[in-house]
Amino acid sequence: MILSLIYQLVFLIFVIGKGISEVSVVPVDNPFNSGLGPYTFDYLLGEKSNYTTTAQVMFLDFEDTTKNTISSLKNQGKIVICYVSVGSFEDWRSDSNTFPKSVIGNKYPGWQGEYWLDIRNISILLPIMTKRFQLAQSKGCQGIDPDNMDVYSQEDTGFKLTYDDQLHYNKIISIAVHKLGMVVGLKNDNDQIDDNTNGDAFVNYFDFAVSESCFSWEECYKYQPFYAKNSPVFDVEYSDDPSNTITKKEFLTKVCTSDNKIAFILKQLVLKNDPQTTVTCP
């Protein structure tokens, strides 16, 4: 126990000192051994979601999903990736009392009980996030889907965050997940994908990418660096997003035919497994 704490402290000091590029970013076991895919997938974060699906890859909540559910899905040959928000505070989480007020910013628009985090405060956030990753690992999750990795680009977060703040934080998140033997994705932060500061290619820190509405926002082309290294890209389009609504017809005739390297799915924002509202490409 003491040695474990010492190890975590050394790791924390090291990454805060930004000695990142020397750290191995290769995971122990990559379930995406078929490369780019595209894989069929489902994104199920909604409360009381039904897990009966033919998808090859399942994105599930790290806390709400039981170990038995994950084990059952893996026994069916599915890849299980667990969702963890690393850039926002969620007041319903079991560890919400471990976040000091100093790192909690303004409200996250549109999501009740959610607030932005000060990603510069790594000494506080990294131990909390690492415990979440450890919980996911103990349940059998094969990878982490870290959400809200683009806080620096959001308006009115309550903090003056920079491009470099986000770049550094996201690399640290990647390293922490890889150290636990799981794969890790890059969520939405597409404006940093091709960053190569000091020859340290940002894209190499991640094993897959998850996008929301890249077709709607005409941003799917930004994921080409993932294609180049044969890593899968998953995109969720929404049928009820007020800012960018995609109909079922548009999804099937336009989205699905737009890029054969990306796995697409059409869902409602609540992200439940509803056969009436979930549409996959043929």
C-alpha positions in Angstrom: 0.0 0.0 0.0 2.8 2.4 1.0 4.8 1.5 -2.1 1.7 2.1 -4.3 1.2 5.6 -2.8 4.9 6.4 -3.3 4.6 5.3 -6.9 1.6 7.5 -7.5 3.3 10.4 -5.9 6.4 10.0 -8.2 4.2 9.7 -11.2 2.2 12.8 -10.2 5.4 14.8 -9.7 6.7 13.6 -13.0 3.7 14.5 -15.1 3.2 17.9 -13.4 6.8 18.6 -14.4 5.7 17.9 -18.0 8.2 15.2 -18.6 5.5 13.5 -20.8 7.2 12.7 -24.1 9.5 10.1 -22.4 6.6 8.1 -21.1 5.4 5.1 -23.1 2.0 5.6 -24.5 1.5 2.0 -25.7 -1.3 0.2 -23.9 -0.8 -3.4 -22.6 -3.7 -4.9 -24.5 -5.5 -3.3 -27.4 -8.9 -4.9 -28.1 -9.1 -3.1 -31.5 -6.9 -5.7 -33.1 -8.8 -5.4 -36.3 -7.5 -1.9 -36.7 -9.6 0.8 -38.2 -12.8 -1.1 -38.6 -15.3 0.5 -38.8 -16.8 -1.4 -35.9 -20.5 -1.4 -35.1 -21.1 0.3 -31.8 -23.7 1.6 -29.4 -23.4 4.4 -26.9 -25.5 3.7 -23.8 -25.2 6.2 -21.0 -28.9 6.7 -20.4 -30.4 5.6 -17.1 -31.8 2.0 -17.1 -30.4 1.4 -20.6 -31.1 -2.0 -22.2 -27.9 -3.7 -23.2 -29.4 -6.1 -25.8 -27.7 -5.0 -29.0 -25.8 -6.6 -31.8 -23.0 -3.9 -31.7 -19.4 -5.0 -31.5 -18.3 -2.1 -29.2 -20.3 -0.9 -26.2 -19.7 2.5 -24.6 -21.1 2.3 -21.0 -20.9 4.4 -17.9 -18.0 3.4 -15.6 -20.0 3.8 -12.4 -23.6 2.8 -13.3 -22.6 -0.4 -15.2 -22.1 -3.5 -13.1 -19.2 -5.9 -13.3 -21.6 -8.7 -14.1 -23.0 -6.8 -17.1 -19.6 -6.0 -18.4 -18.5 -9.7 -18.0 -21.6 -10.9 -19.8 -21.0 -8.5 -22.7 -17.4 -9.5 -23.0 -18.4 -13.2 -23.0 -20.5 -12.3 -26.1 -17.4 -11.1 -27.8 -18.1 -7.4 -27.4 -15.5 -4.7 -26.6 -16.5 -2.7 -23.6 -15.3 0.9 -23.3 -16.3 2.9 -20.1 -17.3 6.5 -20.1 -15.7 8.9 -17.6 -16.0 12.7 -17.7 -12.6 14.1 -17.0 -13.4 17.7 -17.7 -16.6 18.2 -15.8 -17.9 17.9 -12.2 -21.1 15.8 -11.9 -22.8 16.3 -8.6 -24.5 12.9 -8.7 -21.3 10.9 -8.7 -20.4 8.9 -5.6 -17.0 10.7 -5.4 -18.4 14.2 -5.8 -17.4 15.1 -2.3 -13.7 14.6 -3.1 -13.7 17.7 -5.5 -12.8 20.9 -3.7 -14.8 24.0 -4.6 -11.6 25.5 -6.0 -11.6 23.3 -9.1 -15.4 23.5 -9.8 -16.3 26.2 -12.3 -19.4 27.5 -13.9 -22.4 25.4 -14.9 -22.2 23.2 -18.0 -25.0 24.5 -20.2 -27.8 22.1 -20.9 -26.8 19.5 -18.3 -28.3 19.7 -14.8 -25.9 19.2 -11.9 -22.8 19.4 -14.2 -20.0 22.1 -14.0 -16.7 22.7 -15.7 -13.4 21.6 -14.0 -10.2 23.5 -13.7 -8.0 21.1 -15.7 -4.9 23.1 -14.7 -5.1 21.7 -11.1 -3.6 18.3 -11.9 -2.5 17.6 -8.3 -6.1 17.4 -7.3 -7.8 16.0 -10.4 -5.4 13.3 -11.4 -5.8 11.2 -8.2 -9.6 11.4 -8.5 -9.6 10.4 -12.1 -7.1 7.6 -11.5 -9.4 6.1 -8.9 -12.2 6.2 -11.4 -10.1 4.5 -14.0 -9.1 1.9 -11.4 -12.8 1.2 -10.7 -13.5 0.8 -14.4 -10.5 -1.6 -14.7 -11.7 -3.6 -11.7 -15.1 -4.1 -13.4 -13.4 -5.4 -16.6 -13.6 -2.3 -18.8 -11.2 -2.6 -21.7 -10.8 1.1 -22.3 -11.8 4.5 -21.2 -13.9 7.1 -23.1 -12.8 10.4 -21.4 -15.4 13.0 -22.0 -15.1 16.8 -22.0 -11.5 16.9 -23.2 -11.9 20.3 -24.8 -12.8 22.5 -21.8 -10.3 25.2 -23.0 -12.5 25.9 -26.1 -15.7 26.4 -24.2 -17.2 29.7 -23.3 -17.6 30.9 -19.7 -16.1 28.0 -17.9 -15.0 30.2 -14.9 -11.3 29.6 -15.7 -8.8 31.1 -18.1 -7.7 27.9 -19.7 -5.3 27.7 -22.6 -4.6 25.4 -25.5 -1.5 24.2 -23.8 -3.4 23.5 -20.5 -5.7 21.2 -22.4 -3.0 19.5 -24.4 -1.0 18.7 -21.2 -4.0 17.5 -19.3 -5.2 15.2 -22.0 -1.8 13.6 -22.4 -1.7 13.0 -18.6 -5.2 11.4 -18.8 -3.9 9.1 -21.6 -0.8 8.1 -19.6 -2.9 7.3 -16.5 -5.2 5.0 -18.4 -2.4 3.3 -20.3 -0.6 2.6 -17.0 -3.6 0.5 -16.0 -3.4 -1.6 -19.2 -6.5 -0.1 -20.9 -6.9 1.7 -24.2 -8.0 5.4 -24.2 -9.9 7.5 -26.6 -9.8 11.2 -27.6 -13.3 12.7 -27.2 -14.2 15.6 -29.5 -11.0 17.6 -29.1 -10.4 17.6 -32.8 -8.6 20.9 -33.1 -5.6 19.4 -31.3 -5.4 16.1 -33.1 -2.6 17.1 -35.4 -0.6 18.9 -32.8 3.1 17.9 -32.9 4.7 20.3 -30.4 8.4 19.4 -29.9 7.9 16.4 -32.1 5.5 14.8 -29.6 2.6 13.8 -31.8 -0.6 14.2 -29.8 -2.6 11.6 -31.8 -0.2 8.9 -30.6 -1.4 9.2 -27.1 -4.8 7.8 -28.1 -6.0 4.4 -29.4 -9.4 5.5 -30.8 -11.4 8.7 -31.2 -15.0 9.5 -30.3 -16.8 12.4 -32.0 -20.2 13.9 -31.5 -21.8 15.3 -34.6 -18.7 15.6 -36.7 -20.8 15.2 -39.8 -23.3 17.9 -38.7 -20.4 20.3 -38.0 -18.4 19.3 -41.1 -15.5 18.2 -39.0 -15.0 14.5 -39.8 -12.0 15.2 -42.0 -10.1 16.3 -38.8 -9.9 12.6 -37.8 -7.6 11.6 -40.7 -4.6 11.3 -38.4 -6.4 8.4 -36.7 -7.0 6.8 -40.0 -3.3 7.1 -40.8 -2.4 5.1 -37.7 -5.2 2.5 -38.3 -7.1 3.6 -35.2 -11.0 3.5 -35.1 -13.2 6.6 -35.1 -16.7 6.5 -33.7 -19.2 9.3 -34.3 -22.6 9.9 -32.7 -25.1 12.1 -34.5 -28.2 13.3 -32.8 -31.8 13.3 -34.0 -32.9 15.8 -31.3 -30.1 18.2 -30.9 -31.6 21.7 -31.2 -28.4 23.1 -32.8 -27.9 20.3 -35.3 -30.7 17.8 -35.9 -30.2 14.9 -38.2 -33.2 12.9 -39.5 -33.2 9.2 -40.1 -33.4 9.7 -43.8 -30.5 12.2 -43.8 -28.5 9.8 -41.6 -29.0 6.8 -43.9 -28.5 8.6 -47.2 -25.9 11.2 -46.3 -24.1 10.4 -43.1 -23.6 6.7 -43.7 -22.2 7.3 -47.2 -20.0 10.2 -46.3 -16.9 8.3 -44.9 -16.4 4.6 -44.9 -13.6 4.9 -42.3 -15.9 6.2 -39.5 -18.4 4.2 -37.5 -21.6 6.2 -37.3 -24.7 5.9 -35.2 -27.8 8.1 -34.8 -29.3 8.5 -31.3 -31.2 10.9 -29.1 -29.3 13.0 -26.5 -30.4 10.8 -23.6 -28.3 8.0 -25.2 -30.7 5.1 -24.3 -31.0 1.9 -26.2 -34.3 2.7 -27.9 -34.9 0.7 -31.1 -37.3 3.4 -32.2 -34.7 6.2 -32.0 -31.4 4.4 -32.5 -30.3 4.1 -36.2 -27.2 2.3 -37.4 -25.7 2.3 -40.9 -26.6 -0.7 -43.1 
